Amino acid sequence: MRCPYCQYTESKVIDSRPTEEGEKIRRRRECLNCGKRFTTYEVVETTPLMVQKKDNSIEPFDREKLFNGIVRACEKRPVSMRDLEELVDRIESKLKNALLYEVPSPKIGELAMEELRELDEVAYVRFASVYRQFQDINSFMEELQKMQRAKQK
C-alpha cells in the first residue's frame, strides 16, 4: 500500500476492524518511511451476477429492479420497507450462493414468489399475476387453489 504522503510502498497495519455495514474492512496504517498514519478500506472483489433474460440476452443483475417490482406488489399492504430490503437481501444471497455466473430470469422470479408467499399472500398473488402473465381468471384461480392446497398441508 502506497503512503499518500511520501509514496513509500511499505506500511504496517496498526488497527483493523469491519465497517458498520460489515462489507468492508477499515485498516489504520503507519508508513514505515515517514511515520504518518492513514486509513485504507478493503473490499471483497466479486464477479458480477448476470441475468439471462427470456429472449436469451444477458444483462447485469439489477437489485433495484427486483426491489421495485416487489415494492409494487406490496403497495398498501402491511409490509415494512425493512422487511422488503431483507427479502431482496435473501434473494440476492441465494443467487450469489448458487455459484452461477448467469442466472435465468425465471429463477429470480421464482425465488421472489417463494419469499413473498411467506411474507404476504396478497403481495404474492399480485407479483405472480404479473410474473406469470395470467391471461384470464382461470389461470388466476388455479394459482389461488395451489396456494390453498399448500396452506392446508
C-alpha positions in Angstrom: 0.0 0.0 0.0 1.5 3.3 -1.1 1.7 6.1 1.5 -0.4 9.1 0.4 2.2 11.5 1.9 5.6 10.2 0.8 4.6 7.5 -1.8 6.7 4.9 0.1 5.2 1.4 -0.5 5.8 -0.2 2.9 3.5 0.3 5.8 2.3 -1.6 8.8 -1.3 -2.2 10.0 -2.0 -0.7 13.4 -5.7 -1.4 13.7 -8.2 -3.5 11.7 -12.0 -3.6 12.1 -15.1 -4.1 9.9 -17.2 -1.1 8.9 -20.7 -0.7 10.3 -22.2 -2.4 7.3 -19.8 -5.3 7.6 -19.0 -5.1 3.9 -15.5 -3.6 4.2 -12.5 -3.8 6.5 -11.1 -0.5 7.7 -7.4 -0.6 8.3 -5.3 2.0 10.1 -1.8 2.0 8.7 1.5 3.7 9.5 4.1 4.4 6.8 7.5 2.8 7.6 9.3 5.7 5.9 7.7 8.9 7.2 5.8 7.5 10.2 2.5 9.2 9.1 -0.8 7.4 9.6 -3.5 6.8 7.0 -6.7 4.7 6.6 -7.5 2.2 3.9 -10.6 0.2 3.2 -10.5 -3.4 1.9 -13.5 -4.9 0.0 -14.0 -8.4 -1.4 -13.8 -8.4 -5.2 -16.7 -10.4 -6.7 -17.7 -11.5 -10.1 -20.8 -9.6 -11.2 -24.0 -11.6 -11.3 -25.5 -11.7 -14.8 -29.2 -12.4 -15.7 -30.2 -14.4 -18.8 -33.5 -12.9 -20.0 -36.2 -14.9 -21.7 -35.0 -13.6 -25.1 -31.5 -15.0 -24.3 -30.0 -11.6 -23.9 -27.7 -11.1 -20.9 -27.6 -8.1 -18.5 -26.2 -7.4 -15.1 -28.3 -8.3 -12.1 -30.2 -5.1 -11.0 -31.1 -5.3 -7.4 -33.2 -2.1 -7.7 -35.3 -3.5 -10.5 -36.1 -6.5 -8.3 -36.8 -4.3 -5.3 -39.1 -2.0 -7.2 -41.1 -4.9 -8.6 -41.6 -6.3 -5.1 -42.5 -2.9 -3.7 -45.2 -2.5 -6.3 -46.6 -5.9 -5.3 -46.7 -4.8 -1.7 -48.3 -1.5 -2.2 -50.9 -0.7 0.5 -50.0 -3.9 2.4 -48.8 -4.1 6.0 -45.2 -4.8 5.0 -42.3 -2.6 6.1 -39.6 -1.4 3.9 -37.1 -3.2 6.2 -38.9 -6.5 5.5 -38.7 -5.8 1.8 -35.0 -4.9 2.0 -34.3 -8.2 3.9 -36.4 -10.2 1.4 -34.3 -8.8 -1.5 -31.1 -9.4 0.5 -32.1 -13.1 0.9 -32.9 -13.5 -2.8 -29.6 -11.9 -3.8 -27.7 -14.0 -1.3 -29.3 -17.2 -2.7 -28.4 -16.2 -6.2 -24.8 -15.5 -5.3 -24.5 -18.7 -3.2 -25.7 -20.7 -6.2 -22.3 -20.1 -7.7 -23.8 -19.4 -11.1 -22.4 -16.5 -13.2 -25.6 -16.3 -15.3 -28.9 -16.8 -13.6 -32.0 -17.4 -15.7 -34.6 -14.6 -15.1 -37.3 -17.2 -14.3 -35.2 -18.4 -11.3 -35.2 -14.8 -9.9 -39.0 -14.6 -10.3 -39.5 -18.0 -8.6 -37.3 -17.0 -5.6 -39.2 -13.7 -5.3 -42.5 -15.6 -5.3 -41.3 -18.1 -2.7 -40.2 -15.2 -0.4 -43.4 -13.2 -1.0 -45.6 -16.2 -0.3 -44.1 -16.3 3.2 -44.3 -12.6 3.8 -47.7 -11.6 2.4 -50.1 -13.7 0.4 -51.8 -10.8 -1.4 -48.4 -9.4 -2.4 -47.5 -12.9 -3.6 -50.6 -13.1 -5.8 -50.0 -9.6 -7.2 -46.4 -10.5 -8.1 -47.4 -13.8 -9.5 -50.1 -12.3 -11.7 -47.5 -10.0 -13.4 -44.7 -12.5 -13.4 -46.7 -15.4 -14.7 -48.7 -13.2 -17.0 -52.1 -14.6 -16.2 -54.2 -14.4 -19.3 -57.6 -15.0 -17.8 -59.5 -15.5 -14.5 -59.0 -19.3 -14.7 -55.2 -19.1 -14.6 -55.6 -16.7 -11.7 -57.9 -19.1 -9.9 -55.6 -22.1 -10.4 -52.8 -20.2 -8.7 -55.1 -19.4 -5.7 -56.2 -23.0 -5.5 -52.5 -24.1 -5.4 -51.9 -21.7 -2.5 -54.9 -23.1 -0.6 -53.8 -26.7 -1.1 -50.3 -25.8 0.1 -51.7 -24.0 3.1 -53.8 -27.0 4.1 -50.8 -29.3 4.1 
